[in-house]
């Protein structure tokens, strides 16, 4: 769901739901504070009643994230492991509200904090009876404090990330989804102009087609975060919106099970994103993005449409760049028409022409001069509003292409390159900062600012300014 808070927002739940691989792709990963989206207005659209579908029989499920019947797999029983308790330690962020003392004090005041939200809930139309019902017996989930302030050791390269998310099994199951719900997709495409392949790709990446999901109560998680820790103002809105959803009757409490950050459903809606984008696709009076396939598909399409999706257009193209290409031009702010890119010597792989030479795009080289390059169109930016990580958006776009029959990327990734450890990434940022190239606060997590700084250093020493952080480039920084 489109993330906008603090300039880079989406859902932290994706950390837990993209195949449990760790949300880490070197310079491609979002920072730890990439959180969900703002609240908005509710939407509603009635699709043809004869094409409704449910994720599970009778449109009901024993748990959130149950697999659709059409693709359900026989699996060995999983023995649930008890969740680890809160560590009792200060948070790694160093924020005063994340000290162990502050967390314990806020936890002791948790019942009163929740009760104090009643006037705000009433202003949103939540009845007193429902407020009491949905908050009765709530206790804080303090383990969330550790998860909120975790500093994971990112070890996935962009190519490993794509290998995991865009593989044969996921492609095959996605095609089954598309075939099973073809009439629903037909209607949604007519209504929203968003193709079935990208919707299915989001479904596949976010929850592996409903087979993976969170295990926490959305109400409990958002209440915890609204009363404890450093993001209380933000999560107050998520908590109150979760109560609104339940009060309206769109979902039942047992359906609102998700990540520790509060995202739920097969395509992972935060409560405020649900409020803004969820639609009643089958006209039954409820917006059920958990167990009702029509609502799920229509709501995800509505999200993309409202974020600016351009119907009938791709997300991007794999391209080849000339040997003398200036990688300083490979930046998101450097947007040109495809015809202009061709004038610089950039060509679509395989000699294929671009369908519309007037489309504007920027060039992304996620593995620098050693790997494939891509011209990214407006729809790629739209996917990044869903989740502001380039690796995520590439996985969605590439999986969508594979679902529609496209092949793997043509150019090879530099699989010989070692992924830098977090300590090495932090050191690289610090060294760039000492030399005046990096102006942010070093945190060991790479983004556009780090890539831009590294380009500046590379240009200063006569290396290809591709912004790709390698062990060799770190050694060069150490020596210079």
Secondary structure, 3 states (H helix, E strand, C coil): CCCCHHHCCCCCCHHHHCCCCCCCCHHHCCCCCCCCCCCCCCCCCCCCHHHCCCCCHHHCCCCCCCCCHHHCCCCCCCCCCCCCCCCCCCCCCCCHHHCHHHHHHHHHCHHHHHHHCHHHHHHCCCCHHHHHHHHCCCCCCCHHHHHHCCCCCCCCCHHHHHHHHCCHHHHHHHHHHHHHCHHHHHHHHHHHCCCHHHHHHHHHHHHCCCCCCCCEEHHHHHHHHHHCCCCHHHHHHHHHHHHHHHHHCCCCHHHCEECCCCCECCCCECHHHHHHHCCCCCCCCCCCCCCCHHHHHHHHHHHHHHCCCCCCCCCEEEEECCCCCCHHHCCCCCEEEHHHHHHCCCEEHHHCCCCCCCCEEEEECCCHHHCCEEEECHHHHHHHHHCCCHHHHHHHHHHHHHHCCCCCCCCCCCCCCCCCCHHHHHHHHHHHHHCCCCCCCCCCCCCHHHHHHHHHHHHHCCCCCCCCCCHHHHHHHHHC
